[in-house]
Amino acid sequence: KRMKVLYLLLLLGVLVALVGAQSCLNNCSHRGICISGICLCSVGWAGDDCSYKNEHIDNGTSHSGTLNYAGWAYYNTRVVTNGGSITWIVNSTRGDCDVYVYLNDYPTRSRWLIRDVSANLNSELTLRDAQHGVWVAGVYGFASCDYRLSVYVYEPCPNSCSRHGICLHGSCLCDSGWSGADCSLREARVLSLNSTINSPTFLASGSWDYYAVYINNTNSQLTVEMWDRSGDCDLYINFDHYPSSISYTDANLTFGNYSTIHYGTIINHVVYIGVYGFWGCNYTLKTTASPQTTCDYLCSSHGDCDVSGCKCYPGFSGPRCQRKTNPLVANETLSGTIASGTFNYFSFRTETSSAITVSLTTNWWNTGVTLYASEGSTDPSLDSFDYSASTYPTYNKAHLILDAYGDYQEWSFGVHARFNTHYNVTITINNANYTYIPNDTVTPVPLAKQVSSSVRRSEWKYFSFNLTRAYYFEVFIKESNGHESPVNLTVFVRNDAPPTATIYTATDDGSTDNHYLRVAFNQSVSVTMYVGVYSNEDVLNYVSDFEIIAWAPSFNRQLLLPE
């Protein structure tokens, strides 16, 4: 028994010696616990012996401290997004403090991503395009020092400054020649009142070029002409601000190699001209300014011109006699002339629940005349309207079909022209069972034949299909504008008459860019089916392309099913 006791005492002594051999450095500075010779530091401390500060520092806050020679203090900041920037500022009152920064671990004098080891009392470190994670700043006492550390975290800059600038403290510092919150706007090139850019300028798809024309203290009219040598570029103008695709004073979005905008009566404005690369192009540009004439293009053919201006005929008003003062009546034809870049206005009141058809014709093909409509008594404008129809691409004709939503409704209309032109407008009231649509606006299509077509924003395109002893009618429409605007169109079907937004046999829910509609009959029928394709007002593309095909078998599928 005595030997056994001696053996146990010897074993205990060995264990005590082993534990003593695995004691921690400086006893963990009394700021942690020692486990197998390794310090597990308390919150707020770090280092092999828990002698270094390790504090969390929030964005926009500061921490102060004192370091002895070769001492460390660590401060960590969590960043949750990529692409932003972080700035550390150290202000010292004495000594020499260095700063080291590392990601997701403590920096050392040999391991760091950015540092400042100068002898300056004040130092600043900025890290751009920072990754998400925990960023640790280590303040090192190269010599004993007092310090104050501040940290600032900035969100990523919009659109990464479009690669035309650098992101500094959350804001873009744009390169020369670029401006805007994301440096995406090319600074406007200043042009004289009468300028010509003869050298073709290349513009990539989705990009803008800007020009500025200053018109001071003169009553002027300005004409902007653009020749598009390849591709498709659109022309915009705006007063005092850069134009965009949704904010502009006037625009010419026609296809072709020549575009123009004419605007009269400009006083004390900076006219910004924007060229947008719809598909990319090589273009030349010309601006021409001239004094405003006394009378603007024949006083809209609604008055006479003398030395004092337009003298309007009874029933018309405005400086160009451009407004019909009394509402147009059904089946009455309104004729007039429009100066390029201007409007003529008229109104209509209906006291029935029937839809109306507004028909516009011009004396020239492809003159860029657009008919705008707004519900109520407020005049429509280029960027504020409910419905529109243009003579392009239907050349010198355009039509609007407007549904009634009660027994009384008021409509306000505006006719806008890009070139001087003459026009005629007629309004027809449709009966309850038939919608008046001129025959030349409906395209007959053979069954089982695929046809490609397009429709402009807020407009209709109609197709007719003749059925012979058919049991059902199916139509399939595939949009082809790509994924950037996946659902542009709404499709309506009606038999014997063109559909409207409220009168139809079938319609789709517009949830996908593949539109399929089926109309079944109780027995075989021989009818004309009409398909109406409407391009929504809020679509991304100004013109929506699509393909249409229809079938109408002369047999009943149900008869082929086994009993």
Order of alpha helices (4+ residues) and beta strands (2+ residues): alpha-beta-beta-beta-beta-beta-beta-beta-beta-beta-beta-beta-beta-beta-beta-beta-beta-beta-beta-beta-beta-beta-beta-beta-beta-beta-beta-beta-beta-beta-beta-beta-beta-beta-beta-beta-beta-beta-beta-beta-beta-beta-beta
